[in-house]
Amino acid sequence: MGFSKSFAIIGVLVIALIGGCVQYSFTGTSIPSDVRTIYISFFPDNSQSGLGDLTDRINQALVNRFVNQSRLSLTSNEDSADSTLEGAIQTYTNRPFSIGGDQQANINEIQIVVRAEFRFAKDDEPIYSKTFTGSGTYNVQEDPVDGEIAAAEEALQEIAESAFNDAVSTW
């Protein structure tokens, strides 16, 4: 075997060995080893949005993000949780985003603001206490009811992603 061929084989083996030592995470997060559980409180709707299930939707979006996309387990006992997330829906706005040729809104924008606080049980101070804003648009002419619900869901998913990303950016 020639020198260059031996060198190439050794190079491939070294890369394979190094690659096997690298830890890969689908979420890109590295959760501290002592944080195994999260308690996500009921997020009341203080916005008077008129959408009866907005609270359920934000809680489901947060659970999907924090539990289904990390190794955290959801717990129903706040006192035994390693981390907690609590907050409330503050505002819900549904306003014209785009006006059509007949001077009527054809696209509306839903904007939702949620106040949230994330903390580790062992810490006195929260990791963050802040507001998150999400938005989504829908065509008023095509499907005003289901369109609004879909736009609200899009806004809530954006908020859940931001809340999760801000939490894990400190880990």
Sequence and secondary structure as in RCSB ss.txt:
>XXXX:A:sequence
MGFSKSFAIIGVLVIALIGGCVQYSFTGTSIPSDVRTIYISFFPDNSQSGLGDLTDRINQALVNRFVNQSRLSLT
SNEDSADSTLEGAIQTYTNRPFSIGGDQQANINEIQIVVRAEFRFAKDDEPIYSKTFTGSGTYNVQEDPVDGEIA
AAEEALQEIAESAFNDAVSTW
>XXXX:A:secstr
  HHHHHHHHHHHHHHHHHHH    SS     TT  EEEE    B S  S TTHHHHHHHHHHHHHTTTSS EE 
S GGG SEEEEEEEEEEEEEEEEE TTSSEEEEEEEEEEEEEEEETT SS SEEEEEEEEEEEETTT HHHHHHH
HHHHHHHHHHHHHHHHHHTT 
